[in-house]
């Protein structure tokens, strides 16, 4: 069971720090459809938010029964980052929340290191979080497996039971719970529709919230804090 005292806050990136999921779902759906693998926005959001690109591509190939282009991951990354340059914004209130949390923090994301770093740069958050940026490419299994969260906790020198994770996806919540960590579900991103809070709660989030400025209070109220 999670410890009663939070010693490390682990943030997912997409949909928690930056409001990127709706942009990425739209772009990925366009690229995949143009290549003969038709997907809509809802398909991408409901099936693939929160998991690594490699796992998404493997699932698409299995469903369609044929391979994607060998450079598909790079094509998707390039297209998404190009859209981010024009459209990406930080989650409202996240900068103030980060500044108010007097605890070690890190990022543990299903995205690749270049996407994590550039997203945070565009959003003006990189200096609040670097160098502690962990990607699913650093571990054997992506979310919903617990590997990325266990890796982040180990790298930060904190027992998993003392970690609080902020997540916006069902795979992310499942991964954090499998790692033995407490999870707060964030539902304030542009991709979160009706019923999303209930889905995160069913996956194991101890609460759901939609205003990032509430995070420092919620962390303190739900488990206490200690640097």
Protein Blocks (a to p, Z undefined) as FASTA:
>chain_A
ZZfbdfbdcddfehplpcfklmmmmmmmmmmmmnopacdfklmmmmmgopafklmmmmmm
mmnopacdfklmmmmmmmmmmmmmmmgccdehklmmmmmmccddddddfbdfklmmmmmm
mnopmmmmpccdcdfklpmbdcfbfklmmmmmmmnopafklpccddfbfklmmmmmmnop
acdddfkbfklcghklmmmmmnopabdcfbfklmmmmmmmmnopaZZ
